[in-house]
Amino acid sequence: MRDNLRTVLNFLASLERDKTGKAWKTGPEIKADLDMLIEDINDAMKEAKERGFVEWMRSKGSAPYYFSKVTITPEGRLWIEDV
């Protein structure tokens, strides 16, 4: 699971930020770009959320993903630098 967490966080950290300093991605976009299983993305994002490494938005219709869109936090950026 740690490899999946690192993979997704590295991907989110590599994205160009918008005017607010965030770079949001949806579950389907992450799946398409990283070719990961939905379950692996969900597990990694749940762990990242619990640790404060990501912020996510939830909305109806985002199933089977736990989130509708997600962005990395400064804590997440620091973690990937340390591992």
C-alpha positions in Angstrom: 0.0 0.0 0.0 2.9 2.4 0.7 4.0 2.2 -2.9 0.5 3.1 -4.1 0.4 6.0 -1.6 3.8 7.2 -2.8 2.8 6.8 -6.5 -0.4 8.8 -6.2 1.1 11.5 -4.0 4.1 11.9 -6.4 1.6 12.2 -9.3 -0.5 14.9 -7.5 2.6 16.8 -6.5 3.7 16.9 -10.1 0.6 18.7 -11.4 0.5 22.3 -12.3 -1.3 24.4 -9.6 -4.2 26.7 -10.3 -4.5 30.3 -9.1 -5.5 29.1 -5.6 -2.3 27.0 -5.4 -4.1 23.7 -5.7 -4.1 21.0 -8.4 -7.3 19.0 -8.3 -7.8 15.6 -10.0 -10.7 13.2 -10.1 -10.6 9.5 -9.5 -11.1 8.6 -13.2 -8.3 11.0 -14.1 -5.9 9.4 -11.7 -6.9 6.0 -12.9 -6.3 7.0 -16.5 -3.0 8.6 -15.9 -1.5 6.0 -13.5 -3.3 2.8 -14.7 -4.1 1.7 -11.2 -7.0 -0.3 -9.8 -9.9 1.7 -8.4 -9.5 -0.1 -5.1 -5.8 0.8 -4.9 -6.5 4.4 -5.6 -9.2 4.4 -2.9 -7.0 2.7 -0.3 -4.1 5.1 -1.0 -6.3 8.2 -0.8 -8.1 7.0 2.3 -4.7 6.6 4.0 -3.5 9.9 2.7 -6.6 11.7 3.9 -6.3 10.1 7.4 -2.7 11.4 7.6 -3.5 14.9 6.3 -1.6 14.4 3.0 -4.6 15.3 0.8 -7.8 17.3 0.8 -10.7 15.9 -1.0 -14.2 16.9 -2.1 -17.0 14.4 -2.0 -20.2 14.5 -4.0 -23.0 12.3 -5.3 -22.0 10.4 -8.3 -18.4 10.0 -7.5 -18.7 6.2 -6.8 -16.9 3.9 -6.9 -14.3 6.5 -5.7 -14.3 7.8 -2.1 -13.9 11.3 -3.5 -15.0 13.5 -6.4 -11.7 15.3 -6.6 -8.5 15.4 -4.6 -5.4 17.6 -4.1 -2.1 17.2 -2.2 -1.5 19.2 0.9 1.8 20.7 2.1 2.1 17.8 4.5 1.8 15.4 1.6 4.5 17.2 -0.3 6.8 17.0 2.8 6.1 13.3 3.2 7.1 12.4 -0.3 10.3 14.4 0.1 11.2 12.4 3.2 10.6 8.9 1.8 
